[in-house]
């Protein structure tokens, strides 16, 4: 796959590694517990490599962030279902 001006676009796995390396200065400013959470967050896009690559967008950060948001959206949905089950109520966000 080639991009603008005939340059080769790296595989998404390689691009993800490059993007993670660019965030190292930011990561270095975090405390130890925040680094662990930040690393966990940056590991999420690996779960969606094929979807991210399918986006075929040379702006790499967009599909990376979208996969993180999607993953957390799914987790929040599971938590809401669990709270509803424990509370015996249905949560309606529109009714609030």
Order of alpha helices (4+ residues) and beta strands (2+ residues): alpha-alpha-alpha-alpha-alpha
